[in-house]
Amino acid sequence: MAAIQWYFRGQSEEMVAMVSFHGDFIPMPAFANRVEFVPPAGIVVKNVVPSDSGNYTVEVTSHTGPNSFSVQRLTVVVHVTGM
């Protein structure tokens, strides 16, 4: 099992949501009503506005041994235009 965390960096940096090592999906308060988990490691952010533009990073932490972990990161740039 892996732990997954998503971060947003626009005008500030904040955590969007996470999946614990136990598999629980936990959206952060600022995104609680707008984000859904898409297995195995994706999210969908709904009702986006231009201020949601920025870098979104997913960080996956996996157990690789009794006392070791592997961390992988992927960042995408999202640009939201006016409606």
C-alpha positions in Angstrom: 0.0 0.0 0.0 1.1 3.5 -0.7 0.4 6.9 0.8 -0.6 9.6 -1.8 -0.6 13.4 -1.3 -1.6 16.1 -3.7 -0.4 19.7 -3.4 -1.4 22.9 -5.2 1.0 25.8 -5.7 -0.5 28.9 -7.1 -0.3 32.1 -5.1 0.5 30.0 -2.1 1.2 26.3 -1.5 -1.3 24.0 0.2 -2.2 20.4 0.4 -5.3 19.4 -1.7 -5.9 15.9 -0.4 -4.3 12.7 0.7 -4.8 8.9 0.8 -3.4 7.3 3.9 -1.5 4.1 4.0 -4.8 2.5 5.2 -6.6 3.7 2.0 -8.6 6.6 3.5 -9.2 9.5 1.1 -9.0 12.8 3.1 -9.6 16.1 1.2 -8.3 19.2 2.9 -11.0 21.8 4.0 -10.3 24.3 1.2 -11.0 21.5 -1.4 -13.5 19.3 0.6 -16.5 19.9 -1.6 -14.6 20.1 -4.9 -12.2 17.2 -5.1 -12.7 13.5 -5.8 -10.3 10.6 -5.7 -9.7 8.7 -9.0 -7.8 5.4 -8.4 -5.1 4.6 -8.5 -3.5 8.0 -7.9 -5.6 10.7 -9.5 -7.9 13.5 -8.4 -10.6 15.5 -10.1 -11.1 19.1 -9.0 -14.6 20.5 -9.8 -15.9 24.0 -10.2 -12.5 25.4 -11.0 -11.9 29.1 -11.3 -8.9 31.1 -12.7 -7.4 31.2 -9.2 -7.1 27.4 -9.3 -4.4 27.9 -12.0 -1.0 26.7 -10.9 1.2 23.7 -10.3 -0.4 20.5 -9.0 1.9 17.9 -7.6 1.2 14.3 -6.6 3.6 12.6 -4.3 3.4 8.8 -3.9 5.2 7.2 -0.9 5.6 3.4 -1.0 7.2 0.9 1.4 10.2 -0.7 -0.3 11.5 -2.7 2.7 11.2 -3.0 6.4 12.6 0.4 7.1 12.7 2.1 3.7 10.4 4.1 1.5 10.4 5.2 -2.1 8.9 8.7 -3.0 7.9 9.6 -6.5 6.6 13.0 -7.6 4.9 14.3 -10.7 3.9 18.0 -11.2 1.6 19.3 -13.9 0.8 22.9 -14.7 -2.9 23.8 -14.9 -4.2 27.0 -16.5 -7.9 27.8 -15.9 -9.3 30.4 -18.3 -12.5 32.5 -17.7 -15.9 31.0 -18.4 
